[in-house]
Amino acid sequence: LYLALLQRAAQAGRPRRPSQTPFEYANTLGPTLPEEADALETLTGAFIEARYGRRDFPAKEESLLRRIWQRLRAALRRQAAKP
């Protein structure tokens, strides 16, 4: 889900620089999506836990993360549609 976020944000004109950590990127992207700051922080934290902590998420938590991703995707679409 986090990788999909990176792809969608890049399509919206907000790509991640190779030197940015996930949290640095979230801080950069956050002002673009102020209404979804908590969602962005949650998805980024989950990515860090999965990637570096090798954590598996139970189905209920995975479902929550998918809903968060859908909110972020919609917010990025709205942002990309702005002139």
N, C-alpha and C positions, 0 to 999 in steps of 0.2 A: 504494500500500500504506500509506503514511503517513497519507493522508487517511482511509482505512478505519480505521486505528488511532484517529485522532481521533474518528471517529463511534462506534466500539465503546466507547472509553473514556468518552465522554459518556453513552452508554446505561448504562454501569456506574456512573454518578454521579461521574465524574472528568472534567468538561469542561475544555477549554483556555480560559483567559481571553484575550480579544483582544490584550491587551498583552504576552502571553508569547511569547518567541521559541521555536522548536522545542527548543533545548537547555534553556531554562528550564522548559518544559513537561515534558521528559523527566526533569529533576531533581525536579519536583513529583510526577510519576507513578511514578518509580522506587521510592520506599518502599512503594508499593502492590503492586508486583511485584518484590520483592527477588530472587527466584530467576531473573528474566528481565532483570536490569539490563543485562547485556551485549547481549542481543538488542534491547532498547530503544535502547541507544546506537548499535548498528549500523544499525538501521532509520532512526533520526533522522539519522545521518550520511549515509546514502545519500540521504535526502530532500534534505538541504542540497546535496549534490553535484549531484543531478539538477535541483533547482529553481534554484539560483543559479549553479552551474557548467555547467549545461546538458549534463551528462554522460549519455551513453547507457551502459547496462550490458550486457555480453555475456550471452548466454543462460545460461551456467553461473552467473554471479553473480546474475542475476535469479531463477534457480531457488532459490538459497540465500536470497535475500531473501524469497521467497514462503514458504519453510519457516519462516523467522524470524517472519514475520507470522502464520502458523498457530499457532506456539507462543504468541505474544503474545495472539492472539485467544482461545485456550483458557484462558490465565491470567486474562484479563479476565472470561471467562464464570464461571470458578471464583470470582473475586473478587465478581462481582455476585450470585452464588448464596449467599454468606455472609450470615447474618442480621445 
